[in-house]
Amino acid sequence: MIRKTMRPGLLNSFPWLVADIGGSNARFGLILDAETGVQNVITIPGKEHLALNQAVACYLQQTKALLGAHFQAPKMAAFAVATPILGDLISFTNSPWSFSKSALQAEFKFDSFLVLNDFEALALSLPRLKPSQFRAHDKAPVDSGCLAVIGPGTGLGVAGVIETPFGWMAIPGEGGHATLAPYDDFESDLLAHVRRSFAHVSAERLLSGIGLPVLHQGVQHLMAGTCSKLHSGGMSGCDSPLTAELIVQRGLSKEDPVCVKTIAVFCAMLGSFAGSVALTLGARSGVYIGGGIVPRLGEQFFESDFRQRFEAKGRFQTYLADIPTALITDTMAALTGAAMAIEQYES
């Protein structure tokens, strides 16, 4: 629900078009009034269109067909995009799409058009998440102070949000490209192997959709003896790169020891990275995990070493033990955050 204390002009600005655009998919939704949340959500695969404006037009056409005479062209829009916002021209980090903010606004006749980082939008949604929208490890995060969110999707997003006297302020960044650190000898050997191919091993290089195949190949290299022994027993993919989807599928089914180990290492290293983000931002109120990968892991995520590694920071173990962690289960949270950006920045 949209805040009803917004300025009167904003109350008359509906419908709003909101979008969450990642490296693989663009998710669109409409907000028709101040009483209801995001509606008419449609996910459009990026590969189906050469450019973002085509995907926007496709969504509006589908929505018009669905709503019929009740359809109204959106007056305001906010797009959360998986890339830094550096000017009028937006080029995606993990997608061939690019667009001009001013040109897109003119094409679709938006009265107002906000473009923000996708994790800035997700961070803005955190204070309003309901218990039905996330699953906590133990205690739930608190909707005050400072919160952080980390999201392994196609890439790895990181952001924070802090409570101020003037409302919640998002802290966008590119923390996913920070250098990844090893926890033990196995991870030191793993990173040394990956550095043979990549001079800089960022967190995103391993803890993302594009990173899982790299992580899998590194784990496979370190488990070469086991892999060789099991290859004749029906374990496929030992010699060929696997997609992130197959790695998750085989890891969850327990059919492939290398994939099982890859998922275990993924969760553990994500825990270490999340703990570092919590320390860096001072996110005492909680750290959320978003993105499209971890929700697919289900119980394996909650049974993994994520939480233990989150806290494993030596003298600051007690500090981190008090910080709640939770998994966002609502895939529309970033759309809600985009709507909050309109509410906050246009009020």
Buried (B, 14 or more C-beta within 10 A) or exposed (E): EBEEEBEEEBEEBBBBBBBBBBBBBBBBBBBBEBEEEBBBBBEBEBEEBEBBBEBBBBBBEBBBEEBEEEBEEBBBBBBBBBBBBEEEEBBBBBBEBEBBBEEBBEEBEBEBBBBBBBBBBBBBBBBBBEEEBBBBBEEBBBBEBBBBBBBBBBBBBBBBBBBEEEEBBBBBBBBBBBEBBBBEEBBEBBBEBBEEEEEEBBBBBBBBBBBBBBBBBBBBBBBEEBBEEBEEEEBEBBEEEBEBEBBBBBBBEEEBBBBBBBBBBBBBBBBBBBBBBBBBBBBBBBBBBBBBBBBBBEEBBBEBBBBEBBBBBEEEEEBBEEBBBBBBBBBBBBBBBBBBBBBBEBE
